[in-house]
Amino acid sequence: MNKTNEPPARWFQRIDEDPDEVFYASPRFVEHIDKATIEKLREYYAEIIDEETDVLDLMSSWISHLPSEIKLTRSSGLGMNEQELRANNQLSDWCVHNLNTKPQLPYPADTFDYVLCAVSIQYLTAPIQVLKSALEVLRKRGRIVIAMSHRLFPTKAVSIFQHIAPEDRIKLVSSYLEIAGFDEVTALDRSPTNADPLWIVTGLKVS
Ligand SMILES: C[S@@+](CC[C@H](N)C(=O)[O-])C[C@H]1O[C@@H](n2cnc3c(N)ncnc32)[C@H](O)[C@@H]1O
């Protein structure tokens, strides 16, 4: 980061600079990480998500990895492909919204208790703007949970993610959250053995 805490624009260049609507036009009904890694993420969500809360799954698809035993009041999904979101039976509502052209989230302030973002933060070209907006839509004491692994679509991931080691990606995402205004930024390694790794960065909205 430079002195103004603004990351250099070249970090967010991509091999494929076509509009994201082109890349995500067709649904991908696939799991983007191993089943054991999904299970670890689900277990983590079960540890931290309270019953009867409102959850936003940012950069969502046809699966949200939410633990079915937790009764949520609302589970909203935001992603790029309508067919995937329509097929996601864990969502109570969803919208198609391109965060790289509209980093402002389409929800009023103080709407959610949790914002989740699974294995997707590397596709954001203006992550700090998106995370500032996530802070706004969270209620006081709300939490953001960013889960990362090592797989990515190479043509769509921003340059910085392709040029640094996993531990530096965790530091990078931690600084995104701090710059966006989150408190108590914490990084965890919940990787299963012999499966895709799982690194989680969380932050809290204190006031
Ligand atoms: C690797 S998939 C992960 C999907 C899901 N979170 C999961 O854990 O399986 C990447 C997701 O990021 C979403 N995405 C990519 N670019 C986006 C953008 N510009 N705005 C909003 N969502 C985007 C896609 O719709 C896709 O669902």
The ligand as an ORCA input file, in Angstrom:
! r2SCAN-3c Opt
* xyz 0 1
  C     -15.379    -19.177     -7.540
  S     -17.045    -18.680     -7.566
  C     -17.493    -18.883     -5.852
  C     -18.952    -19.015     -5.658
  C     -19.409    -19.309     -4.233
  N     -19.148    -18.189     -3.350
  C     -18.826    -20.588     -3.699
  O     -18.267    -20.572     -2.595
  O     -18.959    -21.624     -4.358
  C     -16.926    -16.946     -7.808
  C     -18.213    -16.203     -7.641
  O     -17.953    -14.809     -7.672
  C     -19.021    -14.156     -8.302
  N     -18.495    -12.950     -8.930
  C     -17.435    -12.867     -9.763
  N     -17.262    -11.615    -10.207
  C     -18.252    -10.875     -9.642
  C     -18.641     -9.521     -9.739
  N     -17.989     -8.682    -10.551
  N     -19.701     -9.101     -9.014
  C     -20.392     -9.954     -8.231
  N     -20.080    -11.255     -8.099
  C     -19.029    -11.719     -8.806
  C     -19.530    -15.149     -9.344
  O     -20.916    -14.953     -9.592
  C     -19.247    -16.489     -8.720
  O     -20.398    -17.009     -8.129
*
